[in-house]
Amino acid sequence: MLDMFVWIVFFHWIQSSAAQSTFDYIIIGGGTSGLAVANRLSERANITVAVIEPGGDQRYNPNVTSVDGFTSAFNTSIDWSYRSAPQGSAGNRELTYYAGKALGGTSTINGMTYIRGEVAQFDAWEAIGNQGWNWINLLPYYRKSEAFYPPTLAQQEAGSSYIAECHGFGGPVTVGNPYDLANGSFFDVALSSWQRLGQPENLDLNSGHVQGFATWPQTLNRTANVRQDAARAYYYPIENRPNLVVIRGTANKILWKEVDCGDPIHAEAVELTEMDGNVKSIRATREVILSAGAFRSPAILELSGVGNPKILSRLGIDIQLSNPAVGESLQDQPANLFTYQLTNETGIEGFTPWANFATANDLFGDQTSEIANYTRHQLHSWAVRVANSSDGAVNATALEYLFRVQHNLIFRQNVPCVEMLLDVTHNASLTPFWNLLPFSRGSVHIASTDPLSYPIIDPNFLSLDWETDIQAAIARTIRKFWGTQPIRNYGVVETSPGLSVVPLNATDSQWERYIKSTVSPNYHPLGSASMLPRELGGVVDSNLTVYGTSNVRVVDASVLPFQPSGHLTSTLYAVAERISDVIKDTW
């Protein structure tokens, strides 16, 4: 009764607060990370939270809810459909970036894949200067966010497996395999072929070790047979909390309080444009939290006067805080695709979420040591090239250090650097593949003071020769797989690229032409407001507070310093859960 009384009293107080447009916390972006943070902060009845989000409620949209409708929301009203800058190493093509424009953000339209990454990668976050960010500290938050459905007996017989202690069972994000997981024995056929090539079976891709072939789980509600996006997990169940408000609109910029010269700048409000075009401001008494994603969060910082003085001055934006690293170090994985026709029926009914994660040693075998030495000697020139492409915004020495950490993960710690998916139907297959840990770095920056304008997104795909070389090596491995017994018994015919385009004895230049002409984003952009020491090009510290500010944080994929050997959603939830505890402890 006392709890109810507190909420009733607080309800009347919050109505007054909302009318005054004042909140303790303002979260910019109601996506994957933002709604998780909003949920956790609003657990405390005595604080108020506002979420600014231009996308709407899509809980009944079949393009969102369907567990087998991946891509159906692309190029619809709930997709931002960003376009990249022309990619010089990809035929000067402008590539499309799909991103969710809805409550729940990109978790409403993505492939629902739930794969965390490798222990050593998260430990590397701490090793480069982010105290407390390591696998051991993140694992409880992976579990906290997760409600895992163990595979049914039929699903286990079809290839799904798990290790119970790796999972959480009481969190908001339901995770598992759909009831229409592929039946039959084709998983064993594929596994046997990979094993002949030296690849192991992986019993749980979320154990912190991802090498091998496995069935991956998805963010779905198996019982209801719907996608479990961030809104369904973190917002809809608590949408009636009186201290949590979602405001439809676009955040224009952060407004700053006057402070003494030399003191950290302090956010006091956020200016936004409502859906009807009205511009207004709402005040934050504690913090402003940017969760607008790897493209929009750095753009909002720039619109607010935080970023590279060259860019801000050119647009006539008053410089509040100089940090050229804002919007730099953008990382995404370059992806290509093979397609196959199977002349012999597979008998498959249902979905095949199968993946193989491979290490450099798996890919290069006896040549691995030679390739490791060669690439290690290239790190300096790569760092200089990336720094030069940033017009000096990125420091080459700092970047070389980070490249050496990444190189060590790949070649000394044997972290998987390759992902190959296997999507099989009755008589056809798609085999997408990508380099998980590219060294290329790009950027995202505003080109206008109009907050409704899209920023310039330049992932800088394949800007280093190594990126094309490793894609070609993956492609050759996929051809070996499809030519290996027992899977070759299914009468495998490669339909794309096909032997007429890339023959069996293809030269490096033939592979290069194919890869560059067909490469696409993998839709895992991160790093554009990296959690790093300031001297290494950091934008936020280990508490995700923007350097030089007293009360602005970034909580989304922008802050991740390296790509994980996994998919982003699970890690974004874990980061949001952990930082929510940090914020609560701060206040």
matplotlib code that plots the C-alpha trace (Angstrom):
import matplotlib.pyplot as plt

x = [0.0, 2.8, 4.4, 1.0, 0.7, 4.2, 3.3, -0.1, 1.5, 4.3, 1.9, 0.5, 4.0, 5.2, 2.2, 3.3, 6.9, 6.0, 4.0, 7.1, 9.2, 11.7, 13.1, 16.0, 17.3, 16.7, 17.6, 18.0, 17.0, 14.4, 16.3, 18.2, 20.3, 18.1, 15.0, 17.1, 18.5, 15.1, 13.6, 16.4, 16.5, 12.8, 12.7, 13.3, 9.9, 11.4, 13.2, 11.8, 13.0, 12.1, 13.0, 13.1, 12.4, 11.1, 9.9, 6.6, 5.0, 5.3, 4.2, 1.5, 3.5, 3.9, 7.1, 8.5, 6.8, 7.3, 10.2, 10.8, 10.2, 13.8, 14.3, 10.5, 10.8, 13.7, 12.9, 9.7, 8.6, 10.3, 13.7, 16.0, 17.6, 20.8, 23.2, 26.9, 29.4, 30.7, 33.1, 36.2, 37.3, 33.8, 33.3, 32.4, 29.0, 26.8, 25.7, 22.4, 22.4, 19.2, 18.4, 15.2, 13.1, 10.8, 10.5, 13.1, 15.4, 17.2, 16.3, 12.9, 14.2, 17.5, 18.2, 17.6, 20.9, 22.1, 25.9, 28.1, 31.7, 35.1, 36.4, 39.7, 38.0, 36.1, 39.2, 41.0, 38.6, 40.1, 43.6, 43.5, 42.4, 38.7, 38.8, 36.2, 35.2, 36.0, 34.3, 33.9, 32.2, 30.0, 28.8, 26.4, 24.8, 24.4, 22.6, 20.6, 19.1, 18.4, 15.5, 16.8, 14.6, 16.5, 16.1, 13.3, 14.2, 13.3, 15.5, 18.4, 18.1, 18.2, 21.5, 20.6, 22.6, 23.5, 25.5, 23.1, 25.6, 26.3, 22.7, 20.2, 16.6, 14.8, 15.6, 13.4, 15.0, 13.7, 16.2, 16.0, 15.2, 11.8, 9.6, 10.1, 13.8, 14.8, 14.0, 15.9, 19.6, 21.1, 22.8, 24.8, 25.7, 27.0, 28.8, 30.5, 31.7, 33.1, 34.8, 36.5, 38.0, 39.2, 36.3, 34.9, 31.3, 30.5, 28.0, 27.2, 28.2, 27.4, 30.0, 32.6, 34.2, 32.7, 35.0, 33.2, 29.9, 26.7, 23.0, 22.7, 19.8, 17.7, 15.9, 12.4, 9.5, 9.2, 5.9, 4.2, 6.2, 7.2, 10.3, 11.6, 12.8, 13.9, 10.5, 8.8, 11.5, 12.1, 9.3, 5.9, 5.8, 6.4, 5.0, 2.5, 5.1, 4.2, 7.8, 8.7, 7.7, 8.3, 8.3, 7.9, 10.3, 13.9, 16.6, 18.2, 21.0, 22.0, 21.8, 24.6, 24.6, 27.0, 30.0, 33.3, 36.1, 38.0, 35.2, 33.5, 30.6, 27.2, 24.0, 20.9, 18.4, 17.7, 16.1, 13.9, 11.5, 8.2, 6.4, 4.2, 7.3, 7.1, 10.5, 10.8, 13.3, 13.1, 15.3, 17.5, 18.3, 20.8, 22.0, 21.5, 22.2, 22.8, 21.5, 20.8, 23.2, 26.6, 25.4, 23.2, 24.9, 28.1, 26.0, 24.1, 27.3, 28.5, 25.2, 25.7, 29.2, 31.2, 33.6, 36.2, 36.7, 37.3, 33.9, 32.0, 33.6, 32.9, 29.2, 29.1, 28.5, 29.8, 32.5, 31.6, 34.2, 37.0, 37.4, 38.4, 37.7, 33.9, 32.6, 35.9, 36.9, 33.7, 33.9, 31.7, 32.4, 32.5, 30.1, 29.8, 27.4, 27.6, 24.4, 24.1, 21.6, 21.3, 20.1, 19.3, 16.5, 17.6, 14.3, 14.6, 11.5, 12.0, 14.7, 18.4, 20.3, 23.7, 27.1, 30.7, 33.2, 36.8, 40.2, 43.1, 44.7, 41.6, 41.7, 45.4, 46.7, 50.5, 50.7, 49.3, 52.7, 53.9, 50.8, 50.9, 54.4, 53.5, 50.5, 52.3, 54.8, 52.0, 50.3, 52.3, 51.6, 47.9, 47.7, 49.3, 46.9, 43.8, 45.1, 45.7, 42.2, 40.8, 42.6, 44.5, 41.5, 43.0, 46.5, 48.5, 50.6, 47.5, 45.9, 48.9, 48.8, 45.1, 45.9, 48.6, 46.1, 43.7, 46.4, 47.4, 43.8, 43.7, 47.1, 48.2, 45.0, 43.4, 40.1, 37.8, 38.0, 35.7, 32.0, 30.2, 26.4, 24.5, 20.9, 19.5, 16.1, 14.8, 17.2, 19.1, 21.4, 22.7, 26.2, 26.9, 30.4, 32.5, 35.7, 34.7, 37.7, 38.6, 41.4, 39.7, 38.3, 35.7, 33.8, 30.3, 29.9, 27.2, 27.1, 24.5, 23.1, 19.7, 19.2, 16.8, 19.4, 21.3, 25.0, 27.7, 28.5, 31.8, 32.7, 35.8, 35.3, 38.2, 40.5, 43.4, 44.5, 44.4, 40.6, 40.2, 42.8, 40.9, 37.5, 39.1, 40.5, 37.0, 35.5, 38.0, 37.2, 33.4, 34.1, 36.1, 33.2, 30.6, 33.0, 33.6, 31.7, 29.0, 27.5, 28.8, 26.5, 23.6, 24.6, 26.0, 26.0, 27.4, 25.0, 26.7, 29.3, 29.6, 32.6, 32.2, 32.8, 35.3, 36.8, 38.2, 41.7, 40.9, 43.7, 43.9, 42.8, 39.7, 38.7, 39.4, 37.1, 34.3, 34.6, 34.8, 31.9, 29.6, 30.6, 27.9, 27.7, 27.1, 25.0, 27.2, 28.5, 30.3, 33.2, 32.2, 32.3, 34.8, 35.3, 39.0, 41.6, 41.5, 45.0, 44.0, 41.2, 38.5, 35.2, 33.9, 35.6, 35.0, 31.8, 30.7, 30.8, 31.8, 35.2, 35.0, 31.4, 30.0, 26.7, 26.5, 26.9, 26.8, 25.2, 25.0, 27.2, 29.2, 31.2, 32.4, 36.2, 36.5, 34.2, 33.2, 33.3, 29.6, 26.6, 25.9, 22.5, 23.4, 26.4, 24.5, 22.0, 24.8, 26.5, 23.2, 22.5, 25.9, 26.0, 22.5, 23.9, 26.8, 24.4, 22.3, 25.4, 26.5, 23.3]
y = [0.0, 2.4, 1.8, 2.5, 5.7, 6.9, 6.3, 8.1, 11.1, 11.1, 10.9, 14.3, 15.7, 14.4, 16.0, 19.3, 18.5, 17.4, 20.6, 22.6, 20.4, 19.5, 16.1, 14.6, 12.7, 13.3, 10.4, 11.3, 8.2, 5.5, 2.7, -0.4, 1.3, 4.2, 2.3, -0.1, 2.9, 4.5, 1.4, 1.0, 4.7, 5.0, 2.1, 4.7, 6.4, 9.6, 10.5, 11.5, 10.4, 11.8, 9.9, 11.9, 9.7, 10.5, 7.0, 5.7, 2.6, -0.3, -3.1, -4.3, -3.7, -7.2, -6.0, -5.7, -8.5, -11.3, -13.6, -14.7, -11.3, -10.0, -7.3, -6.7, -3.3, -2.1, 1.0, 1.5, 4.4, 2.9, 2.7, 5.7, 4.3, 6.3, 6.6, 6.5, 8.8, 7.3, 4.5, 4.8, 1.2, -0.1, 1.3, 4.7, 3.4, 5.0, 2.2, 2.0, 1.7, 0.4, 1.6, 1.5, 4.6, 3.4, 2.9, 0.2, 1.6, -0.8, -3.7, -3.5, -4.3, -6.2, -9.9, -10.5, -12.3, -12.7, -13.4, -11.6, -12.0, -13.3, -12.9, -11.5, -8.7, -7.3, -7.7, -5.6, -2.7, -2.5, -3.1, 0.1, 2.2, 1.6, 0.5, -2.1, -2.9, -6.6, -9.9, -10.8, -7.5, -7.6, -11.2, -10.4, -7.7, -10.0, -12.4, -9.6, -8.5, -12.0, -14.4, -17.5, -20.2, -23.5, -25.4, -28.0, -31.6, -31.3, -28.2, -30.0, -32.9, -30.3, -28.8, -26.2, -26.4, -24.3, -24.0, -23.0, -21.1, -18.7, -17.4, -15.4, -16.6, -13.7, -10.6, -8.5, -9.7, -13.1, -15.1, -18.5, -20.3, -20.1, -23.1, -23.2, -23.9, -26.2, -29.8, -32.8, -33.7, -31.0, -29.3, -32.5, -32.5, -29.0, -29.6, -32.7, -30.8, -28.0, -30.5, -32.1, -28.6, -28.5, -26.4, -27.6, -27.5, -24.7, -25.7, -22.1, -19.0, -16.9, -18.6, -16.0, -18.3, -18.2, -20.3, -23.0, -24.0, -23.6, -22.6, -19.0, -17.8, -14.8, -12.0, -13.3, -14.4, -18.1, -18.5, -15.5, -16.1, -12.4, -10.3, -9.2, -5.7, -3.2, -1.6, -4.9, -5.9, -2.6, -0.2, -1.6, -3.6, -0.4, 2.3, 3.4, 4.4, 8.0, 9.1, 8.0, 10.1, 9.5, 12.7, 12.2, 14.5, 15.0, 16.3, 19.4, 20.1, 20.2, 23.6, 24.5, 26.4, 29.2, 28.0, 29.6, 29.5, 26.2, 24.3, 21.3, 22.4, 21.5, 20.6, 22.2, 21.5, 19.9, 21.7, 19.5, 19.7, 18.0, 16.1, 19.1, 21.2, 23.1, 23.8, 23.7, 23.0, 20.7, 20.9, 18.3, 18.6, 15.8, 14.4, 14.3, 10.8, 10.4, 7.1, 8.0, 5.5, 5.5, 8.0, 10.4, 10.7, 12.2, 14.4, 15.8, 16.5, 18.5, 20.4, 21.2, 22.6, 19.6, 18.3, 19.2, 23.0, 22.8, 21.2, 23.4, 26.7, 25.9, 25.6, 28.6, 26.6, 28.1, 25.9, 24.8, 22.0, 21.0, 17.3, 16.3, 12.7, 13.2, 11.3, 9.6, 6.0, 4.7, 1.0, -1.4, -4.8, -5.2, -8.0, -10.1, -12.9, -16.2, -18.0, -21.7, -23.9, -27.5, -29.9, -32.5, -31.8, -30.9, -31.7, -28.6, -27.0, -23.9, -21.4, -22.1, -19.7, -21.3, -19.6, -20.6, -18.3, -18.8, -17.6, -16.4, -19.8, -21.5, -19.3, -19.3, -22.5, -22.9, -19.3, -17.7, -16.8, -15.3, -13.3, -12.2, -10.9, -9.1, -7.4, -6.4, -4.5, -2.7, -1.4, 1.9, 2.7, 1.8, 4.1, 6.9, 6.4, 6.4, 9.5, 11.3, 10.5, 12.1, 15.4, 15.1, 14.5, 11.1, 10.7, 8.2, 7.1, 6.5, 4.6, 2.4, 1.4, 0.4, -1.4, -3.4, -4.4, -5.5, -7.4, -9.1, -10.3, -11.7, -13.4, -14.1, -14.6, -16.4, -14.4, -15.3, -12.7, -14.2, -15.0, -17.1, -17.7, -20.5, -19.9, -23.0, -23.8, -26.8, -26.4, -23.1, -21.4, -17.9, -17.7, -14.2, -13.6, -10.8, -9.8, -9.3, -7.1, -4.7, -2.1, 0.4, 3.4, 5.9, 8.9, 10.4, 14.2, 16.8, 18.7, 21.2, 22.9, 21.4, 18.6, 16.9, 16.5, 13.2, 13.3, 12.3, 8.6, 7.3, 3.8, 3.8, 0.2, -1.8, 1.3, -1.0, -3.8, -6.3, -5.9, -7.2, -10.0, -11.4, -11.2, -13.2, -15.8, -16.2, -16.6, -19.4, -21.1, -21.0, -22.7, -25.4, -25.9, -26.4, -28.7, -30.9, -34.1, -34.8, -31.4, -31.6, -34.7, -32.3, -31.3, -27.8, -25.2, -21.7, -19.2, -16.0, -15.0, -18.2, -19.7, -17.6, -14.4, -15.8, -19.1, -21.8, -20.7, -17.0, -14.5, -12.0, -9.3, -11.2, -11.7, -8.0, -6.9, -9.1, -8.2, -4.4, -4.5, -6.3, -5.3, -4.0, -2.8, -5.4, -2.8, -3.0, 0.6, 1.6, 3.6, 7.1, 8.4, 5.9, 4.9, 5.5, 7.6, 11.1, 10.8, 7.7, 9.5, 9.0, 10.9, 9.4, 8.1, 4.7, 6.1, 7.0, 10.7, 13.0, 14.4, 18.0, 17.8, 17.3, 15.6, 14.3, 10.6, 8.5, 5.1, 3.3, 1.6, 4.9, 4.1, 0.6, 0.9, -2.3, -4.6, -7.7, -11.1, -11.3, -9.1, -5.8, -6.2, -8.4, -6.2, -3.0, -4.3, -5.4, -2.0, -0.2, -2.3, -1.7, 2.0, 2.3, 1.0, 3.5, 6.4, 5.3, 5.0, 8.5, 10.1]
z = [0.0, 0.8, -2.6, -4.3, -2.2, -3.3, -7.0, -6.6, -5.0, -7.5, -10.4, -9.5, -9.0, -12.4, -14.2, -12.9, -13.8, -17.4, -17.8, -17.0, -19.4, -16.7, -16.1, -14.1, -17.1, -20.8, -23.1, -26.8, -28.7, -27.8, -29.5, -28.4, -25.7, -24.9, -23.8, -21.7, -19.8, -19.6, -18.0, -15.4, -14.4, -14.1, -11.7, -9.0, -8.5, -7.3, -10.5, -13.9, -17.3, -20.7, -24.0, -27.2, -30.2, -33.7, -34.4, -33.3, -31.6, -34.0, -31.7, -34.2, -37.4, -39.0, -40.6, -37.1, -35.2, -37.7, -36.7, -40.3, -41.9, -41.9, -44.6, -44.9, -43.1, -45.2, -47.3, -45.4, -43.2, -40.2, -41.9, -42.0, -45.2, -44.8, -47.8, -47.4, -49.1, -52.4, -51.5, -53.5, -53.0, -53.9, -57.3, -56.0, -55.0, -52.4, -50.0, -48.1, -44.4, -43.0, -39.5, -37.4, -37.1, -34.4, -30.6, -30.3, -33.0, -35.1, -32.9, -34.7, -38.1, -37.6, -38.0, -34.3, -33.9, -30.3, -30.3, -27.8, -28.8, -27.5, -23.9, -25.0, -26.9, -23.9, -21.7, -24.3, -23.6, -20.1, -21.3, -23.4, -20.4, -19.7, -16.1, -15.2, -18.7, -19.2, -19.8, -16.1, -15.3, -18.4, -18.1, -15.2, -17.3, -20.3, -18.0, -16.3, -19.7, -21.0, -20.6, -22.4, -23.8, -23.7, -27.0, -27.1, -27.6, -31.3, -31.6, -29.9, -32.4, -35.2, -34.0, -31.3, -28.1, -25.1, -21.8, -19.0, -16.9, -19.8, -19.8, -17.8, -17.4, -15.8, -17.9, -20.2, -23.5, -24.5, -26.5, -28.2, -31.4, -33.1, -33.2, -37.0, -36.6, -39.4, -38.9, -40.3, -40.3, -42.6, -39.7, -39.2, -42.9, -42.7, -39.4, -40.8, -43.8, -41.7, -39.4, -42.4, -42.9, -39.3, -37.8, -34.5, -33.3, -30.9, -28.2, -27.2, -29.2, -26.1, -23.8, -24.6, -27.2, -30.7, -32.9, -34.7, -36.3, -34.4, -34.4, -33.1, -30.8, -31.6, -29.8, -30.0, -27.9, -28.8, -27.0, -28.7, -31.9, -32.2, -32.4, -29.0, -29.9, -27.3, -27.0, -26.4, -23.9, -22.0, -22.7, -23.4, -20.1, -18.1, -20.4, -17.8, -15.2, -14.4, -14.1, -17.7, -20.7, -24.4, -26.5, -30.2, -32.0, -33.2, -30.8, -32.4, -30.0, -26.3, -24.7, -22.2, -18.9, -18.5, -16.4, -15.3, -17.9, -17.6, -15.9, -17.7, -19.7, -18.3, -20.2, -18.9, -21.7, -25.0, -28.0, -30.1, -33.0, -32.4, -35.0, -35.9, -36.5, -33.2, -31.7, -27.9, -25.1, -22.1, -19.1, -17.5, -13.8, -13.8, -17.1, -20.8, -22.3, -26.0, -27.3, -30.9, -32.5, -34.1, -36.8, -34.9, -31.5, -32.8, -35.2, -32.2, -30.4, -33.4, -33.7, -30.0, -30.5, -29.4, -32.0, -34.6, -34.7, -38.5, -39.1, -36.6, -37.7, -41.3, -40.5, -38.2, -35.0, -31.8, -30.4, -26.9, -26.6, -29.0, -29.6, -33.2, -32.4, -32.4, -35.4, -36.2, -35.9, -37.4, -38.0, -39.9, -41.4, -45.2, -46.3, -49.5, -50.5, -52.3, -53.6, -54.4, -56.1, -54.8, -57.4, -54.7, -52.3, -48.7, -47.1, -45.0, -43.5, -41.4, -40.5, -40.5, -38.2, -38.7, -38.5, -38.6, -36.9, -38.0, -36.8, -38.9, -38.4, -39.7, -42.7, -43.6, -42.0, -42.5, -43.9, -40.7, -39.2, -42.4, -42.8, -39.2, -39.7, -43.0, -41.5, -38.3, -40.4, -42.2, -39.1, -39.1, -42.7, -42.2, -39.2, -41.2, -44.1, -41.9, -40.0, -43.3, -44.5, -41.4, -42.2, -38.9, -36.7, -35.7, -34.3, -36.2, -33.2, -31.1, -33.9, -34.5, -30.8, -31.2, -34.4, -32.5, -29.8, -32.6, -34.4, -31.2, -30.7, -34.2, -34.5, -30.9, -28.9, -31.8, -31.7, -34.6, -37.3, -39.8, -39.9, -42.5, -42.4, -43.9, -44.9, -46.6, -48.1, -50.0, -52.9, -52.5, -50.1, -49.3, -47.7, -46.5, -45.1, -43.7, -42.0, -38.3, -37.4, -40.2, -39.7, -42.0, -40.2, -41.4, -40.1, -39.7, -39.6, -40.1, -43.4, -42.3, -39.2, -40.0, -37.4, -39.8, -42.5, -42.7, -41.7, -44.1, -43.4, -44.7, -43.6, -45.8, -46.8, -48.2, -48.0, -47.0, -49.3, -46.4, -46.2, -49.8, -49.2, -46.2, -48.0, -50.9, -48.4, -46.8, -50.3, -51.1, -47.8, -48.6, -51.9, -50.2, -47.8, -50.5, -52.4, -49.3, -48.5, -47.4, -48.4, -52.0, -52.4, -52.7, -56.2, -55.4, -58.2, -57.4, -58.9, -57.6, -58.4, -60.4, -62.1, -65.2, -63.1, -60.6, -61.9, -59.6, -60.3, -60.0, -59.6, -56.8, -59.2, -60.2, -56.6, -55.9, -58.7, -57.5, -53.9, -54.5, -57.0, -54.6, -51.1, -48.8, -45.2, -42.5, -40.5, -37.4, -37.3, -34.1, -32.6, -33.7, -30.0, -28.7, -25.1, -25.0, -23.1, -24.5, -25.8, -27.8, -29.6, -27.0, -26.9, -23.7, -20.5, -18.8, -17.3, -20.8, -19.9, -22.8, -22.0, -21.0, -19.9, -16.4, -17.2, -20.8, -21.6, -24.7, -24.4, -27.7, -30.3, -30.8, -27.7, -28.5, -29.3, -31.4, -33.3, -31.3, -33.0, -32.6, -33.3, -31.5, -29.9, -27.0, -26.1, -26.4, -23.8, -21.5, -21.8, -21.2, -18.1, -16.6, -17.2, -15.7, -12.5, -12.8, -13.2, -10.3, -8.1, -9.2, -7.9]

ax = plt.figure().add_subplot(projection="3d")
ax.plot(x, y, z, "-o")
ax.set_aspect("equal")
plt.show()
